[in-house]
Amino acid sequence: MNWTEETLRSTLAQPDFTSVYEQADVLRRERKGEEIQIRALLEFSNYCKRQCRYCGLNAKNARLTRFRLEPAEIVETALAAAETGYHTIVLQSGEDGWFTPEIIGEIVQAIKPSGMAVTLSCGEHPEEVYRYWKECGADRYLLKHETADPDLYRQLHPDAWLKDRVSCQKNLKRLGYETGGGFMVGLPGQTLDTLAQDLLLLREVGCDMAGIGPFLPNPDTSLGSYPHGSAEMTRRAVALARLLLPDANLPATTALGVLEPEAKRSVFSCGANVVMQKVTPNRVKRFYEIYPSELKDSDISSGRTQIEEEIRRLGRVPV
């Protein structure tokens, strides 16, 4: 199909989405097989200079207990994940100025001898910083656009602009990173037209991975009283992302599991092929609260064992 904004909007509105889910699952099987990739997620700082209205990490949230891991502990945790069998570590934080480009670069350099692929998710930076991190060994970079509507983006990000976010994504692609993008489903003010634009922007940027999850209101933000996004519409967006980006890696997002655990499992039959498993130290894990969630303590080894068992129960192969 020639996917345009109109065809995507009309498809998203279909009463019965069964045939689209089936197409996405067939394409996922052809391109990705029956494997589900497990990636370790290490959240190393919840300090952030941004004021994103939906995010509990935003700079104006005085209720949040802030934390910042020492570089040595970040490296130690990543290497422990490698020993447990993880092949990718995702290092994620708010936009925390304490972590200079040089500190991040040294962390990447210390992890790379383990053989792990290193994914960074640390927000917007100048192109020369992204280039430096690539030279240090970073393989991938995650930077979601959140919404492709410039006006809505500005309402949600009072200190940022969509054009700058997209420029960063294109710089990363040009520098040779595997790029990750994505957006939220159900943001206040979002429409089906907006969702169609979100999907087309993923294709325009050429995302190698796309994280698509529902909006979950955080009571400590100005959007705390709004309703959450739809699990069903999130699954529809993931399925269409598979059809638009046949070779992309599409995760079953943590937010979807928080909203509806069964939806997170079922999204693997709608095109998804990746899952993130937190390896953030238990003492700080609950403070990385972009949205409210109930997190259980676990060590790196038992956490991996548990997610592997869940994947096998779905009839898929954990990798």
C-alpha positions as CSV (number, residue, x, y, z in Angstrom):
1,M,0.0,0.0,0.0
2,N,1.1,3.6,-0.6
3,W,1.1,4.8,2.9
4,T,0.1,8.5,3.1
5,E,-1.2,10.6,5.9
6,E,-4.7,9.9,4.7
7,T,-4.3,6.1,4.3
8,L,-2.7,5.9,7.7
9,R,-5.4,8.0,9.4
10,S,-8.2,5.9,7.8
11,T,-6.5,2.6,8.7
12,L,-6.1,3.7,12.3
13,A,-9.8,4.4,12.4
14,Q,-10.9,1.0,11.1
15,P,-13.3,-0.8,13.5
16,D,-11.7,-4.2,12.8
17,F,-7.9,-4.2,12.8
18,T,-7.4,-7.9,12.6
19,S,-6.1,-8.1,9.0
20,V,-3.5,-5.3,9.7
21,Y,-2.2,-7.1,12.8
22,E,-1.9,-10.3,10.7
23,Q,0.0,-8.5,8.0
24,A,2.4,-7.0,10.5
25,D,3.0,-10.3,12.2
26,V,3.7,-12.0,8.9
27,L,6.2,-9.3,8.0
28,R,7.8,-9.4,11.4
29,R,8.3,-13.2,11.0
30,E,9.8,-12.8,7.6
31,R,12.2,-10.1,8.6
32,K,13.0,-10.9,12.2
33,G,12.1,-14.5,12.7
34,E,10.8,-15.8,16.0
35,E,13.4,-14.2,18.2
36,I,12.7,-11.5,20.7
37,Q,15.8,-9.4,21.5
38,I,16.4,-8.5,25.1
39,R,18.3,-5.3,25.8
40,A,19.6,-4.1,29.2
41,L,18.3,-0.7,30.2
42,L,20.4,1.3,32.7
43,E,19.0,4.6,33.9
44,F,21.9,6.5,35.4
45,S,20.5,10.0,36.2
46,N,17.1,11.5,36.6
47,Y,18.4,15.1,36.7
48,C,17.1,16.9,33.7
49,K,17.2,20.6,32.5
50,R,14.1,20.2,30.3
51,Q,10.5,21.2,31.3
52,C,8.5,18.5,29.3
53,R,5.0,18.8,30.7
54,Y,4.3,15.0,30.6
55,C,7.5,13.8,32.2
56,G,8.1,13.3,35.9
57,L,11.8,14.0,35.4
58,N,11.2,17.6,34.3
59,A,13.2,20.3,36.0
60,K,10.2,21.8,37.7
61,N,9.2,18.7,39.6
62,A,10.3,19.4,43.1
63,R,8.7,16.2,44.5
64,L,11.1,13.9,42.8
65,T,14.1,12.4,44.6
66,R,17.0,13.0,42.3
67,F,19.9,10.6,41.8
68,R,23.0,10.4,39.7
69,L,25.1,7.2,39.5
70,E,28.9,7.5,39.6
71,P,30.6,6.7,36.3
72,A,32.4,3.7,37.9
73,E,29.0,2.2,39.0
74,I,27.6,2.7,35.5
75,V,30.5,0.8,34.0
76,E,30.3,-1.9,36.7
77,T,26.6,-2.4,36.2
78,A,27.0,-2.6,32.4
79,L,29.8,-5.2,32.7
80,A,27.7,-7.2,35.1
81,A,24.9,-7.2,32.5
82,A,27.4,-8.4,29.9
83,E,28.4,-11.3,32.1
84,T,24.7,-12.3,32.4
85,G,24.4,-12.6,28.6
86,Y,23.2,-9.2,27.5
87,H,24.7,-8.0,24.2
88,T,23.3,-4.4,24.3
89,I,23.3,-1.9,27.1
90,V,21.0,1.2,26.8
91,L,22.4,4.1,28.9
92,Q,19.5,6.5,29.5
93,S,19.3,9.7,31.5
94,G,17.6,13.1,31.6
95,E,19.6,16.0,30.1
96,D,22.0,16.2,33.0
97,G,24.8,18.7,32.5
98,W,26.9,17.0,35.2
99,F,27.6,14.3,32.7
100,T,29.9,16.1,30.3
101,P,30.5,14.7,26.8
102,E,33.9,13.6,28.0
103,I,32.5,11.7,31.0
104,I,29.9,9.9,28.8
105,G,32.7,9.2,26.2
106,E,34.9,7.6,28.9
107,I,32.0,5.5,30.1
108,V,31.4,4.2,26.6
109,Q,35.1,3.5,26.1
110,A,35.2,1.5,29.3
111,I,32.2,-0.7,28.3
112,K,33.2,-1.4,24.7
113,P,35.9,-4.0,25.5
114,S,33.1,-6.3,26.9
115,G,31.8,-6.6,23.3
116,M,28.5,-5.0,24.1
117,A,26.7,-2.7,21.7
118,V,26.3,0.6,23.5
119,T,23.1,2.6,23.0
120,L,22.9,6.2,24.4
121,S,19.7,8.0,25.2
122,C,20.7,11.3,26.7
123,G,18.7,13.9,24.8
124,E,19.6,16.7,22.4
125,H,23.2,17.7,21.9
126,P,25.3,19.4,19.2
127,E,26.4,17.4,16.2
128,E,30.0,17.5,17.4
129,V,29.1,15.8,20.7
130,Y,27.3,13.0,18.9
131,R,30.3,12.6,16.6
132,Y,32.6,12.4,19.6
133,W,30.5,9.7,21.3
134,K,30.4,7.7,18.0
135,E,34.2,7.9,17.9
136,C,34.3,6.6,21.5
137,G,32.4,3.5,20.4
138,A,28.7,4.4,20.8
139,D,26.6,2.3,18.3
140,R,23.0,3.5,18.7
141,Y,21.2,6.5,19.9
142,L,17.6,6.8,21.1
143,L,15.8,10.1,20.7
144,K,12.0,10.0,20.4
145,H,10.2,12.9,18.7
146,E,7.1,12.3,20.9
147,T,4.7,14.1,18.6
148,A,5.1,15.3,15.0
149,D,2.7,18.2,15.4
150,P,4.9,21.3,15.8
151,D,2.2,23.2,17.7
152,L,1.5,20.3,20.1
153,Y,5.2,19.7,20.5
154,R,5.7,23.3,21.6
155,Q,2.8,23.1,24.1
156,L,4.3,20.0,25.7
157,H,7.9,21.2,25.5
158,P,7.8,24.9,26.4
159,D,11.6,25.2,26.2
160,A,12.1,23.2,22.9
161,W,11.2,23.0,19.3
162,L,10.3,20.0,17.1
163,K,12.6,21.2,14.3
164,D,15.6,20.9,16.7
165,R,14.6,17.4,17.7
166,V,14.3,16.2,14.1
167,S,17.6,17.9,13.2
168,C,19.3,15.9,16.0
169,Q,17.8,12.7,14.7
170,K,19.0,13.4,11.2
171,N,22.5,14.3,12.4
172,L,22.7,11.0,14.3
173,K,21.6,9.1,11.1
174,R,24.2,11.0,9.0
175,L,27.0,10.2,11.6
176,G,26.3,6.4,11.2
177,Y,24.4,5.6,14.4
178,E,21.6,3.1,14.4
179,T,18.9,5.6,15.3
180,G,15.9,5.1,17.5
181,G,12.9,7.3,17.5
182,G,9.3,7.0,18.7
183,F,6.3,8.7,20.1
184,M,3.5,8.6,22.6
185,V,-0.1,7.6,21.9
186,G,-2.9,9.5,23.5
187,L,-1.2,12.7,24.3
188,P,-3.7,15.5,25.2
189,G,-4.5,17.3,21.9
190,Q,-3.4,14.4,19.7
191,T,-5.6,13.3,16.8
192,L,-5.5,10.4,14.3
193,D,-3.9,12.9,11.8
194,T,-1.2,13.5,14.3
195,L,-0.6,9.8,14.7
196,A,-0.3,9.4,11.0
197,Q,2.2,12.2,10.9
198,D,4.2,10.5,13.7
199,L,4.4,7.3,11.7
200,L,5.5,9.1,8.6
201,L,8.2,11.0,10.5
202,L,9.7,7.7,11.6
203,R,10.0,6.7,8.0
204,E,11.4,10.1,7.0
205,V,14.1,10.0,9.6
206,G,14.9,6.4,8.7
207,C,14.6,5.1,12.3
208,D,16.2,1.7,12.9
209,M,14.2,1.3,16.1
210,A,10.9,2.9,17.1
211,G,9.5,3.0,20.7
212,I,5.8,3.5,20.6
213,G,4.0,3.6,24.0
214,P,0.8,5.1,25.5
215,F,0.8,8.4,27.3
216,L,0.7,7.7,31.1
217,P,-0.1,10.8,33.2
218,N,2.2,11.6,36.1
219,P,0.4,13.2,39.0
220,D,3.5,15.4,39.7
221,T,3.2,17.1,36.3
222,S,0.8,19.6,34.8
223,L,-0.8,16.8,32.7
224,G,-1.4,14.6,35.7
225,S,-5.2,14.8,35.5
226,Y,-5.5,13.8,31.9
227,P,-6.6,10.3,30.8
228,H,-4.0,7.8,29.8
229,G,-3.5,6.7,26.2
230,S,-5.2,3.7,24.6
231,A,-3.4,0.3,24.7
232,E,-5.4,-0.7,21.6
233,M,-4.4,2.4,19.6
234,T,-0.8,1.8,20.7
235,R,-0.9,-1.7,19.3
236,R,-2.3,-0.3,16.1
237,A,0.5,2.2,15.8
238,V,3.1,-0.5,16.4
239,A,1.6,-2.7,13.7
240,L,1.6,0.1,11.1
241,A,5.2,1.0,12.1
242,R,6.1,-2.6,11.1
243,L,4.5,-2.1,7.7
244,L,6.2,1.2,7.1
245,L,9.6,0.1,8.5
246,P,9.9,-3.6,7.7
247,D,13.4,-4.1,9.1
248,A,13.1,-1.8,12.1
249,N,13.4,-3.1,15.7
250,L,10.1,-2.4,17.5
251,P,10.1,-2.8,21.3
252,A,7.2,-3.7,23.5
253,T,7.5,-0.6,25.6
254,T,7.5,-0.5,29.4
255,A,4.7,2.0,29.4
256,L,2.4,-0.4,27.6
257,G,3.1,-3.1,30.2
258,V,2.4,-0.6,33.0
259,L,-1.0,0.3,31.4
260,E,-2.0,-3.2,30.4
261,P,0.3,-6.2,30.9
262,E,-1.6,-8.4,28.4
263,A,-1.3,-5.7,25.7
264,K,2.5,-5.8,26.2
265,R,2.5,-9.5,25.6
266,S,0.1,-9.3,22.6
267,V,2.0,-6.6,20.9
268,F,4.6,-9.3,20.0
269,S,2.0,-10.7,17.6
270,C,1.5,-7.2,16.1
271,G,5.0,-6.5,14.9
272,A,7.2,-6.0,18.0
273,N,10.4,-7.9,18.4
274,V,12.4,-6.2,21.2
275,V,12.0,-5.9,25.0
276,M,14.0,-3.7,27.4
277,Q,14.9,-5.2,30.8
278,K,15.9,-2.7,33.5
279,V,19.3,-3.3,35.2
280,T,19.2,0.0,37.1
281,P,20.3,-0.6,40.7
282,N,17.3,-1.3,43.0
283,R,18.0,1.6,45.4
284,V,17.4,4.2,42.7
285,K,15.2,2.4,40.2
286,R,11.9,3.8,41.5
287,F,13.2,7.4,41.2
288,Y,13.4,7.2,37.4
289,E,9.8,8.0,37.3
290,I,8.8,9.5,33.9
291,Y,5.4,8.1,34.6
292,P,4.1,6.2,37.7
293,S,4.9,2.5,37.8
294,E,5.2,-0.3,40.3
295,L,8.8,-1.7,40.1
296,K,9.9,-4.9,41.9
297,D,13.4,-5.3,43.2
298,S,15.5,-7.9,41.3
299,D,19.1,-8.5,40.5
300,I,20.5,-8.6,37.0
301,S,20.6,-12.3,36.7
302,S,17.2,-13.2,38.1
303,G,15.6,-10.3,36.0
304,R,17.0,-11.8,32.9
305,T,15.9,-15.3,33.8
306,Q,12.4,-14.0,34.4
307,I,12.1,-12.2,31.1
308,E,13.5,-15.2,29.2
309,E,10.8,-17.4,30.8
310,E,8.1,-15.0,29.8
311,I,9.3,-14.9,26.2
312,R,9.4,-18.7,26.0
313,R,5.8,-18.9,27.3
314,L,4.9,-16.8,24.2
315,G,6.4,-19.4,22.0
316,R,9.2,-17.2,21.0
317,V,13.0,-17.4,21.3
318,P,14.8,-15.0,23.7
319,V,18.1,-13.5,22.4
